Amino acid sequence: MNLRGFERREFPLSVRKLAFKRCCRDGVPHCENCGIELKAGNIEYEHLLADGLSGEPTLENCGVWCRSSCSKKKTFTEDNPRMQKADRVLKKNFGLTPSRHKIQSAGFRKAPPQRTASRPIERRS
């Protein structure tokens, strides 16, 4: 369970089948975001409105995207920062943030001065 109160909900098989049919052109699946042809292992069923931000696992919220570029880019640049901000707001509203008081201490003792060379380096020739 996360701060927003529920675990990630995946798309049911029936929704994934309908979304896959929707992305096929001439029998070949294409990424609904960038349009490249999708191969096996490179297909991701992406929540258009992130699941952690009240996105429902419905056909309208399901996008068939390429995993290698579009899905990862959206997850790391859009979804994760928005969900992290939502977590910070919830923590602040419920008083779950750590206090920012500076810890008072005596500090570190000063190190004694280091010895210096008593005579210059002599070079042998």
Contact map, one row per residue, 1 for C-alpha under 8 A:
11111110000000000000000000000000000000000000000000000000000000000000000000000000000000000000000000000000000000000000000000000
11111110000000000000000000000000000000000000000000000000000000000000000000000000000000000000000000000000000000000000000000000
11111100000000000000000000000000000000000000000000000000000000000000000000000000000000100100000000000000000000000000000000000
11111100000000000000000000000000000000000000000000010000000000000000000000000000000000100000000000000000000000000000000000000
11111110000000000000000000000000000000000000000000000000000000000000000000000000000000000000000000000000000000000000000000000
11111111000000000000000000000000000000000000000000000000000000000000000000000000000000000000000000000000000000000000000000000
11001111100000000000000000000000000000000000000000000000000000000000000000000000000000000000000000000000000000000000000000000
00000111110000000000000000000000000000000000000000110000000000000000000000000000000000000000000000000000000000000000000000000
00000011111000000000000000000000000000000000000000100001100000000000000000000000000000000000000000000000000000000000000000000
00000001111100000000000000000000000000000000000000000000100000000000000000000000000000000000000000000000000000000000000000000
00000000111110110000000000000000000000000000100000000000110001000000000000000000000000000000000000000000000000000000000000000
00000000011111110000000000000000000000000000000000000000100000000000000000000000000000000000000000000000000000000000000000000
00000000001111111000000000000000000000000000000000000000000000000000000000000000000000000000000000000000000000000000000000000
00000000000111111100000000000000000000000000000000000000000000000000000000000000000000000000000000000000000000000000000000000
00000000001111111110000000000000000000000000000000000000011001000000000000000000000000000000000000000000000000000000000000000
00000000001111111111000000000000000000000000100000000000001001000000000000000000000000000000000000000000000000000000000000000
00000000000011111111100000000000000000000000000000000000000000000000000000000000000000000000000000000000000000000000000000000
00000000000001111111110000000000000000000000000000000000001000000000000000000000000000000000000000000000000000000000000000000
00000000000000111111111000000000000000000000000000000000001001110000000000000000000000000000000000000000000000000000000000000
00000000000000011111111100001000000000000000000000000000000000010000000000000000000000000000000000000000000000000000000000000
00000000000000001111111100001000000000000000000000000000000000000000000000000000000000000000000000000000000000000000000000000
00000000000000000111111100000000000000000000000000000000000000000000000000000000000000000000000000000000000000000000000000000
00000000000000000011111110001111000000000000000000000000000000010000000000000000000000000000000000000000000000000000000000000
00000000000000000001111111111100000000000000000000000000000000000000000000000000000000000000000000000000000000000000000000000
00000000000000000000001111111100000000000000000000000000000000000000000000000000000000000000000000000000000000000000000000000
00000000000000000000000111110000000000000000000000000000000000000000000000000000000000000000000000000000000000000000000000000
00000000000000000000000111111000000000000000000000000000000000000000000000000000000000000000000000000000000000000000000000000
00000000000000000000000111111100000011000000000000000000000000000000000000000000000000000000000000000000000000000000000000000
00000000000000000001101110111110000011100000000000000000000000000000000000000000000000000000000000000000000000000000000000000
00000000000000000000001110011111001111000000000000000000000000001000000000000000000000000000000000000000000000000000000000000
00000000000000000000001000001111111111000000000000000000000000011100000000000000000000000000000000000000000000000000000000000
00000000000000000000001000000111111000000000000000000000000000111000000000000000000000000000000000000000000000000000000000000
00000000000000000000000000000011111000000000000000000000000000011000010000000000000000000000000000000000000000000000000000000
00000000000000000000000000000011111100000000000000000000000000001000010000000000000000000000000000000000000000000000000000000
00000000000000000000000000000111111110000000000000000000000000000000000000000000000000000000000000000000000000000000000000000
00000000000000000000000000000110011111000000000000000000000000000100000000000000000000000000000000000000000000000000000000000
00000000000000000000000000011110001111100000000000000000000000000000000000000000000000000000000000000000000000000000000000000
00000000000000000000000000011110000111110110000000000000000000000100000000000000000000000000000000000000000000000000000000000
00000000000000000000000000001000000011111110000000000000000000000000000000000000000000000000000000000000000000000000000000000
00000000000000000000000000000000000001111110000000000000000000000000000000000000000000000000000000000000000000000000000000000
00000000000000000000000000000000000000111110000000000000000000000000000000000000000000000000000000000000000000000000000000000
00000000000000000000000000000000000001111111000000000000000000000111000000000000000000000000000000000000000000000000000000000
00000000000000000000000000000000000001111111100000000000000000011110000000000000000000000000000000000000000000000000000000000
00000000000000000000000000000000000000000111110000000000000000011110001000000000000000000000000000000000000000000000000000000
00000000001000010000000000000000000000000011111000000000000001111000000000000000000000000000000000000000000000000000000000000
00000000000000000000000000000000000000000001111100000000000001111000001000000000000000000000000000000000000000000000000000000
00000000000000000000000000000000000000000000111111100010100011100000000000000000000000000000000000000000000000000000000000000
00000000000000000000000000000000000000000000011111000010000011100000000000000000000000000000000000000000000000000000000000000
00000000000000000000000000000000000000000000001111101111000010000000000000000000000000000000000000000000000000000000000000000
00000000000000000000000000000000000000000000001111111110000000000000000000000010000000000000000000000000000000000000000000000
00000001100000000000000000000000000000000000001011111111100000000000000000000000000000000000000000000000000000000000000000000
00010001000000000000000000000000000000000000000001111110000000000000000000000000001000000000000000000000000000000000000000000
00000000000000000000000000000000000000000000000011111110000000000000000000000000001000000000000000000000000000000000000000000
00000000000000000000000000000000000000000000000011111111000000000000000000000000000000000000000000000000000000000000000000000
00000000000000000000000000000000000000000000001111111111100010000000000000000000000000000000000000000000000000000000000000000
00000000100000000000000000000000000000000000000010100111110010000000000000000000000000000000000000000000000000000000000000000
00000000111100000000000000000000000000000000001000100011111011000000000000000000000000000000000000000000000000000000000000000
00000000001000100000000000000000000000000000000000000001111111000000000000000000000000000000000000000000000000000000000000000
00000000000000110110000000000000000000000000000000000000111111000000000000000000000000000000000000000000000000000000000000000
00000000000000000000000000000000000000000000000000000000011111000000000000000000000000000000000000000000000000000000000000000
00000000000000000000000000000000000000000000001110000011111111100000000000000000000000000000000000000000000000000000000000000
00000000001000110010000000000000000000000000111100000000111111110000000000000000000000000000000000000000000000000000000000000
00000000000000000010000000000001000000000000111100000000000011111000000000000000000000000000000000000000000000000000000000000
00000000000000000011001000000011100000000011110000000000000001111100000000000000000000000000000000000000000000000000000000000
00000000000000000000000000000111110000000011110000000000000000111110011000000000000000000000000000000000000000000000000000000
00000000000000000000000000000010000101000111000000000000000000011111111000000000000000000000000000000000000000000000000000000
00000000000000000000000000000000000000000111000000000000000000001111111100000000000000000000000000000000000000000000000000000
00000000000000000000000000000000000000000100000000000000000000000111111100000000000000000000000000000000000000000000000000000
00000000000000000000000000000000000000000000000000000000000000000111111110000000000000000000000000000000000000000000000000000
00000000000000000000000000000000110000000000000000000000000000001111111111000000000000000000000000000000000000000000000000000
00000000000000000000000000000000000000000001010000000000000000001111111111100000000000000000000000000000000000000000000000000
00000000000000000000000000000000000000000000000000000000000000000011111111110000000000000000000000000000000000000000000000000
00000000000000000000000000000000000000000000000000000000000000000000111111111100000000000000000000000000000000000000000000000
00000000000000000000000000000000000000000000000000000000000000000000011111111110000000000000000000000000000000000000000000000
00000000000000000000000000000000000000000000000000000000000000000000001111111111000000000000000000000000000000000000000000000
00000000000000000000000000000000000000000000000000000000000000000000000111111111100000000000000000000000000000000000000000000
00000000000000000000000000000000000000000000000000000000000000000000000011111111100000000000000000000000000000000000000000000
00000000000000000000000000000000000000000000000000000000000000000000000011111111110000000000000000000000000000000000000000000
00000000000000000000000000000000000000000000000001000000000000000000000001111111111000000000000000000000000000000000000000000
00000000000000000000000000000000000000000000000000000000000000000000000000111111111100000000000000000000000000000000000000000
00000000000000000000000000000000000000000000000000000000000000000000000000011111111110000000000000000000000000000000000000000
00000000000000000000000000000000000000000000000000000000000000000000000000000111111111000000000000000000000000000000000000000
00000000000000000000000000000000000000000000000000011000000000000000000000000011111111100000000000000000000000000000000000000
00000000000000000000000000000000000000000000000000000000000000000000000000000001111111110000000000000000000000000000000000000
00000000000000000000000000000000000000000000000000000000000000000000000000000000111111111000000000000000000000000000000000000
00000000000000000000000000000000000000000000000000000000000000000000000000000000011111111100000000000000000000000000000000000
00110000000000000000000000000000000000000000000000000000000000000000000000000000001111111110000000000000000000000000000000000
00000000000000000000000000000000000000000000000000000000000000000000000000000000000111111111000000000000000000000000000000000
00000000000000000000000000000000000000000000000000000000000000000000000000000000000011111111100000000000000000000000000000000
00100000000000000000000000000000000000000000000000000000000000000000000000000000000001111111110000000000000000000000000000000
00000000000000000000000000000000000000000000000000000000000000000000000000000000000000111111111110000000000000000000000000000
00000000000000000000000000000000000000000000000000000000000000000000000000000000000000011111111110000000000000000000000000000
00000000000000000000000000000000000000000000000000000000000000000000000000000000000000001111111100000000000000000000000000000
00000000000000000000000000000000000000000000000000000000000000000000000000000000000000000111111100000000000000000000000000000
00000000000000000000000000000000000000000000000000000000000000000000000000000000000000000011111110000000000000000000000000000
00000000000000000000000000000000000000000000000000000000000000000000000000000000000000000011111111000000000000000000000000000
00000000000000000000000000000000000000000000000000000000000000000000000000000000000000000011001111100000000000000000000000000
00000000000000000000000000000000000000000000000000000000000000000000000000000000000000000000000111110000000000000000000000000
00000000000000000000000000000000000000000000000000000000000000000000000000000000000000000000000011111000000000000000000000000
00000000000000000000000000000000000000000000000000000000000000000000000000000000000000000000000001111100000000000000000000000
00000000000000000000000000000000000000000000000000000000000000000000000000000000000000000000000000111110000000000000000000000
00000000000000000000000000000000000000000000000000000000000000000000000000000000000000000000000000011111000000000000000000000
00000000000000000000000000000000000000000000000000000000000000000000000000000000000000000000000000001111100000000000000000000
00000000000000000000000000000000000000000000000000000000000000000000000000000000000000000000000000000111110000000000000000000
00000000000000000000000000000000000000000000000000000000000000000000000000000000000000000000000000000011111000000000000000000
00000000000000000000000000000000000000000000000000000000000000000000000000000000000000000000000000000001111100000000000000000
00000000000000000000000000000000000000000000000000000000000000000000000000000000000000000000000000000000111110000000000000000
00000000000000000000000000000000000000000000000000000000000000000000000000000000000000000000000000000000011111000000000000000
00000000000000000000000000000000000000000000000000000000000000000000000000000000000000000000000000000000001111100000000000000
00000000000000000000000000000000000000000000000000000000000000000000000000000000000000000000000000000000000111110000000000000
00000000000000000000000000000000000000000000000000000000000000000000000000000000000000000000000000000000000011111000000000000
00000000000000000000000000000000000000000000000000000000000000000000000000000000000000000000000000000000000001111100000000000
00000000000000000000000000000000000000000000000000000000000000000000000000000000000000000000000000000000000000111110000000000
00000000000000000000000000000000000000000000000000000000000000000000000000000000000000000000000000000000000000011111000000000
00000000000000000000000000000000000000000000000000000000000000000000000000000000000000000000000000000000000000001111100000000
00000000000000000000000000000000000000000000000000000000000000000000000000000000000000000000000000000000000000000111110000000
00000000000000000000000000000000000000000000000000000000000000000000000000000000000000000000000000000000000000000011111100000
00000000000000000000000000000000000000000000000000000000000000000000000000000000000000000000000000000000000000000001111100000
00000000000000000000000000000000000000000000000000000000000000000000000000000000000000000000000000000000000000000000111110000
00000000000000000000000000000000000000000000000000000000000000000000000000000000000000000000000000000000000000000000111111000
00000000000000000000000000000000000000000000000000000000000000000000000000000000000000000000000000000000000000000000001111100
00000000000000000000000000000000000000000000000000000000000000000000000000000000000000000000000000000000000000000000000111110
00000000000000000000000000000000000000000000000000000000000000000000000000000000000000000000000000000000000000000000000011111
00000000000000000000000000000000000000000000000000000000000000000000000000000000000000000000000000000000000000000000000001111
00000000000000000000000000000000000000000000000000000000000000000000000000000000000000000000000000000000000000000000000000111
